[in-house]
Amino acid sequence: MYLESPKKFNMLVEQAHQVALNVLRPVSRKYDKAEHSYPKELDMLASLLDGMNEGAPGSAGATSATGGGNKDTSGDIKNGANLSTVLGVIEMCWGDCGLLLAMPRQGLGNAAIAAVANEEQLERFKGTWAAMAITEPGCGSDSAAIRTTATKDGDEYILNGEKIYVTSGARADSVVVWATLDKNIGRAAIKSFVVKHGTPGMQVTRLEKKLGIKASDTAAITFTDCRVPAANLLGTPEVDVQKGFAGVMQTFDNTRPLVAAMALGVARASLDRTREILKDHLSPNYSKPMLTASHAEATLNRLEADWEAAKLLTLKAAWMADNKIPNSKEASMAKAKAGRVGNELTLKCVELCGAAGYLEDELLEKWARDSKILDIFEGTQQIQLLIIARRLLNKSSAELK
């Protein structure tokens, strides 16, 4: 693995940066203040991104990322869609994380479909905008404790349950819903279903008011005798107790590097802006010896090092997926490191800039608020560390809780 970003992605990264600078940043504060208002500026941008994804094998959308799986033994080293998506997401979140999450057809549900759907489903759901519904009132970070049920009835499944904290849950065309086929079997019976908005029995009950990412809607959804075609079950319908939870959990191996990339983008924006504000007090190009550096310089240098470490972990997790190398441990490492770094870094930048960082005249305070969710959703910091420990110690979830 080379530590530099592949040159073939340079144009994509630059395009994403220009979109962040010229489209997302100018309306960032507008939609932070107008929570639950749909950012209409994103329609044209989403269409442009669709065209990029259609015309290029290495594109930047959530639909382009694919799961890990069996290692490619051909000997060819690939820098593919997962890596390009991560690089694009970093740049877009340098503009605005909430707006990226609100982007049509680029939801976390789209990444879930890309990770586990079969070929027929990939074609059938092409072009849909999918949210992802996992969390329930009685089930937070423990995804295996899901109580929403899916009961087979002929060529359909009947869904019953409640989901909360569904990103883009009200705006998306469809929702990828995690439900259990049999509560008695446990986590092995959990499958994911694509449910289209408007399906009888599916109802958005409320929109949440949040600390950050306010441009993105976060919904609670109930399913009451909601009938879904059996063909909308992603992957295989068989319950494999030996394989357990691995099928649906593969989704997280795909999406956690993307969330890590979001944290990196927000953190990068904070670092860049802090250096601009404090430029008269900083030495150029890190040229001053550490022993003579000011507290602000020493702090920023440490934060830069943490950011670089988180970036390399994230690129590695994406690169492994591109090369069909199982990346569950690395995906959790990337998400844990980037989530923590993003939160600490943005808050420290507010602190270093004093009043300038705390007021709404600057986006620094917004980035500090936005960064917190990136350490929470797609698995909290504590859950990521638990997963890493299981992988390192070769323990099952039953053996290490």
C-alpha positions in Angstrom: 0.0 0.0 0.0 1.3 3.4 -1.0 0.8 6.2 1.5 0.1 8.8 -1.1 -3.4 9.3 -2.6 -3.4 7.7 -6.1 -2.8 10.3 -8.9 -5.8 9.0 -10.9 -8.1 10.4 -8.2 -6.6 13.9 -8.2 -9.2 15.3 -10.5 -12.0 13.8 -8.6 -10.7 15.2 -5.3 -10.3 18.6 -6.8 -13.8 18.6 -8.1 -15.2 17.5 -4.8 -13.2 20.3 -3.1 -14.6 22.9 -5.5 -18.1 21.7 -4.8 -17.5 22.0 -1.1 -16.0 25.5 -1.5 -18.5 26.9 -3.9 -21.8 25.1 -3.2 -21.8 23.6 0.3 -19.9 26.2 2.3 -22.0 29.2 1.1 -25.3 27.6 2.3 -23.8 25.8 5.4 -25.1 28.3 8.0 -28.4 28.8 6.2 -29.5 25.2 6.7 -27.9 24.9 10.1 -30.4 27.5 11.2 -33.3 26.2 9.1 -33.5 22.6 10.6 -35.7 20.2 8.7 -35.8 22.5 5.6 -34.8 20.6 2.5 -31.6 22.0 0.9 -32.9 22.5 -2.7 -29.4 23.4 -3.9 -28.5 19.7 -3.6 -30.8 18.5 -6.4 -28.6 19.8 -9.1 -25.5 18.6 -7.3 -26.9 15.1 -6.8 -27.7 14.9 -10.5 -24.1 15.9 -11.3 -22.7 13.3 -8.9 -25.0 10.7 -10.6 -23.4 11.5 -13.9 -19.9 11.2 -12.5 -20.8 7.8 -11.0 -22.3 6.6 -14.2 -19.4 7.7 -16.4 -16.4 6.7 -14.2 -15.4 3.4 -12.6 -13.6 5.3 -9.7 -16.3 7.7 -8.5 -17.2 9.4 -5.3 -20.7 8.3 -4.4 -22.0 5.9 -1.7 -23.4 3.7 -4.4 -19.9 3.1 -5.7 -18.4 1.6 -2.6 -18.5 -2.2 -2.4 -18.0 -4.7 0.4 -14.8 -6.6 1.3 -15.2 -10.3 1.2 -12.9 -13.0 -0.3 -9.4 -11.8 -1.1 -8.6 -11.2 -4.7 -5.9 -13.7 -5.6 -5.2 -12.4 -9.1 -2.2 -10.5 -7.7 -3.4 -7.1 -9.0 -3.4 -4.3 -6.5 -6.4 -2.0 -6.9 -7.2 1.5 -5.9 -10.9 1.4 -6.6 -14.3 2.8 -5.7 -14.0 2.5 -1.9 -10.8 4.6 -1.8 -12.1 7.2 -4.2 -15.4 7.5 -2.3 -13.4 8.1 1.0 -11.3 10.8 -0.7 -14.4 12.4 -2.1 -16.2 12.3 1.2 -13.3 14.0 3.0 -13.4 16.9 0.6 -17.2 17.2 0.6 -17.3 17.3 4.5 -14.7 20.0 4.4 -17.6 21.9 3.0 -20.5 20.6 5.1 -21.1 17.2 6.7 -24.8 17.7 7.2 -25.4 18.6 3.6 -23.4 15.6 2.4 -25.7 13.4 4.5 -28.7 15.1 3.0 -27.5 14.4 -0.6 -30.1 12.5 -2.6 -29.1 8.9 -3.6 -25.9 9.1 -1.4 -27.3 7.8 1.9 -25.9 5.2 4.2 -28.6 2.9 3.0 -27.1 3.2 -0.5 -23.8 2.0 0.8 -25.6 -0.9 2.6 -27.2 -1.9 -0.7 -23.8 -1.7 -2.5 -22.3 -3.9 0.3 -24.7 -6.8 0.5 -27.2 -6.8 -2.4 -27.0 -9.4 -5.2 -26.6 -8.5 -8.8 -30.3 -8.4 -9.5 -31.0 -6.2 -6.5 -28.1 -3.8 -7.4 -29.8 -3.3 -10.8 -33.3 -3.0 -9.4 -32.4 -0.5 -6.7 -30.1 1.5 -8.9 -31.0 5.2 -8.7 -33.0 4.9 -5.4 -32.2 7.1 -2.4 -31.9 4.8 0.6 -31.7 5.7 4.3 -30.6 3.0 6.8 -32.8 2.1 9.9 -31.0 0.1 12.6 -31.4 1.7 16.0 -34.5 1.1 18.1 -35.8 2.5 21.4 -34.6 -0.5 23.3 -31.5 -1.2 21.2 -28.8 1.4 20.9 -25.2 0.3 20.0 -26.1 -3.4 20.4 -27.4 -4.1 16.9 -27.9 -7.8 17.8 -30.6 -6.8 20.2 -33.0 -5.7 17.4 -36.6 -6.5 18.1 -38.3 -5.4 14.8 -39.7 -8.6 13.3 -40.0 -9.8 9.7 -42.5 -12.7 9.3 -42.6 -14.6 6.0 -46.1 -14.7 4.4 -46.0 -16.2 0.9 -44.0 -13.9 -1.4 -43.9 -11.2 1.2 -42.5 -10.4 4.7 -44.6 -8.6 7.3 -42.5 -6.0 9.3 -43.5 -4.8 12.8 -41.4 -2.5 15.0 -40.1 1.0 15.5 -36.8 2.6 14.3 -35.3 5.8 15.6 -32.5 8.1 14.5 -32.9 7.3 10.8 -30.7 9.7 8.8 -32.7 11.0 5.8 -35.6 8.8 7.0 -38.2 11.3 5.9 -36.7 12.4 2.6 -35.2 9.2 1.1 -37.1 7.1 -1.4 -36.5 3.9 0.5 -35.3 2.7 3.9 -33.0 -0.3 4.5 -34.6 -1.8 7.6 -32.8 -4.3 9.9 -35.3 -6.9 11.3 -35.1 -10.4 12.8 -36.7 -13.4 11.1 -36.8 -15.3 14.4 -36.2 -13.8 17.9 -35.4 -17.2 19.3 -32.4 -17.8 17.0 -30.7 -14.5 17.9 -28.4 -12.4 15.8 -28.1 -14.9 13.0 -31.7 -14.3 12.0 -31.3 -10.6 11.5 -31.6 -9.5 7.8 -32.0 -6.2 6.0 -35.0 -5.2 3.9 -35.5 -2.4 1.4 -38.8 -0.7 2.2 -40.1 2.0 -0.2 -41.7 5.1 1.3 -45.4 5.0 0.8 -45.6 1.3 1.6 -48.8 0.7 3.7 -47.9 0.3 7.4 -44.8 2.4 7.3 -45.1 5.8 9.0 -42.7 8.6 9.8 -43.8 9.6 13.3 -41.4 12.5 14.1 -38.3 14.4 13.1 -35.6 15.0 15.8 -34.1 18.3 16.8 -30.3 17.8 17.0 -27.1 19.4 18.2 -25.4 19.2 14.8 -25.8 18.1 11.2 -29.1 20.0 11.1 -29.2 20.1 7.3 -29.9 16.3 7.5 -33.3 15.1 8.7 -33.3 12.4 11.4 -36.6 10.5 11.7 -38.4 8.0 13.8 -40.4 5.4 11.8 -42.9 2.8 12.8 -43.8 -0.4 10.9 -47.2 -1.9 11.6 -48.0 -5.0 9.5 -45.9 -3.5 6.8 -45.8 -5.9 3.8 -42.5 -6.0 1.8 -41.8 -8.2 -1.2 -39.6 -11.1 -0.3 -37.3 -10.0 -3.2 -36.4 -6.9 -1.2 -34.5 -8.9 1.4 -30.9 -8.0 0.8 -28.6 -10.9 0.2 -29.6 -14.5 1.1 -32.8 -15.3 3.1 -31.3 -18.4 4.7 -30.5 -18.3 8.4 -27.0 -19.6 8.9 -26.3 -20.0 12.6 -22.6 -20.8 12.0 -22.1 -17.7 9.9 -24.2 -15.7 12.5 -24.4 -12.0 12.1 -21.7 -11.7 9.5 -24.0 -11.0 6.5 -25.7 -7.8 7.7 -22.6 -6.7 9.7 -20.7 -6.6 6.4 -22.6 -3.4 5.8 -20.7 -1.7 8.6 -17.4 -2.8 7.1 -18.5 -0.7 4.1 -20.0 2.3 5.9 -17.6 2.9 8.8 -14.7 4.1 6.7 -17.2 6.6 5.1 -18.1 7.9 8.5 -14.4 8.1 9.4 -13.9 10.1 6.2 -16.7 12.5 7.3 -14.9 13.1 10.6 -11.7 13.7 8.7 -13.3 16.3 6.4 -14.8 18.3 9.3 -11.5 18.1 11.2 -9.6 19.3 8.2 -11.8 22.3 7.8 -11.3 23.2 11.4 -7.5 22.9 11.2 -7.4 25.0 8.0 -9.6 27.7 9.4 -7.7 27.8 12.7 -4.4 28.3 10.9 -5.9 31.1 9.0 -7.2 32.9 12.1 -3.9 32.4 14.0 -1.6 32.9 11.0 0.2 35.9 12.6 1.2 33.8 15.5 2.4 30.6 13.7 5.6 29.8 11.9 5.2 28.8 8.3 5.7 25.2 7.2 6.2 24.0 10.7 9.7 25.4 10.6 10.0 26.5 14.3 11.7 23.9 16.6 9.2 22.4 19.0 11.1 23.6 22.1 10.6 27.2 21.0 7.0 26.8 19.6 4.1 28.5 21.2 1.4 26.5 23.0 -0.9 27.1 20.0 1.7 25.8 17.5 2.6 22.8 19.6 -1.1 21.9 19.9 -1.8 22.3 16.2 1.2 20.2 15.3 -0.1 17.4 17.6 -3.5 17.6 16.1 -2.1 17.5 12.6 -0.3 14.3 13.5 -3.5 12.7 15.0 -5.4 13.7 11.8 -2.8 12.1 9.6 -2.8 8.9 11.6 -6.6 8.8 11.3 -6.5 9.4 7.6 -4.0 6.6 6.9 -6.2 4.1 8.9 -9.2 5.2 6.9 -7.5 4.9 3.6 -6.2 1.4 4.6 -9.7 0.2 5.5 -11.0 1.4 2.1 -8.0 0.0 0.2 -8.6 -3.4 1.8 -12.2 -3.4 0.6 -11.1 -2.5 -2.9 -8.8 -5.5 -2.8 -11.4 -7.9 -1.3 -9.5 -8.3 1.9 -11.7 -8.7 5.0 -11.5 -5.3 6.8 -13.8 -5.5 9.8 -11.0 -4.7 12.3 -9.5 -2.0 10.2 -12.9 -0.4 9.5 -13.6 -0.2 13.3 -10.0 1.1 13.9 -10.6 3.9 11.3 -14.0 4.8 12.7 -12.8 4.8 16.3 -9.7 6.9 15.6 -11.2 9.4 13.2 -14.3 9.8 15.4 -12.3 10.6 18.5 -9.8 12.8 16.6 -12.5 14.7 14.9 -14.3 15.5 18.1 -11.2 16.4 20.1 -9.7 18.4 17.2 -12.7 20.6 16.4 -13.3 21.4 20.1 -9.6 22.3 20.6 -9.7 24.6 17.5 -12.6 26.4 19.1 -10.6 26.8 22.3 -7.5 28.0 20.5 -9.4 30.7 18.6 -11.2 31.9 21.7 -14.2 34.1 21.1 -13.7 33.9 17.4 -14.2 30.2 17.5 -17.3 30.3 19.8 -19.4 32.9 17.9 -21.6 32.2 14.8 -19.4 34.6 12.8 -17.2 31.6 12.3 -18.1 28.0 11.2 -15.7 26.6 13.8 -18.5 26.3 16.4 -20.7 24.5 13.9 -18.0 22.1 13.0 -17.5 21.3 16.7 -21.2 20.5 17.0 -21.3 18.5 13.8 -18.3 16.4 14.8 -19.9 14.8 17.9 -22.3 12.6 15.9 -19.5 11.2 13.9 -18.1 9.6 17.0 -21.6 8.1 17.8 -23.5 6.8 14.8 -22.5 3.7 12.9 -21.3 2.3 16.3 -20.1 4.4 19.2 -16.4 4.7 20.2 -16.9 2.1 22.9 -18.4 -0.4 20.5 -15.6 0.1 18.0 -13.0 -0.7 20.7 -14.9 -3.8 21.7 -15.0 -5.0 18.0 -11.2 -4.3 17.7 -10.5 -6.3 20.9 -12.6 -9.3 19.6 -10.7 -9.3 16.4 -7.2 -9.0 18.0 -8.0 -11.7 20.7 -9.9 -13.9 18.3 -13.0 -13.9 20.6 -16.6 -14.1 19.6 -19.2 -11.6 20.7 -20.5 -14.2 23.2 -17.0 -14.6 24.7 -16.2 -10.9 24.9 -19.0 -8.6 25.8 
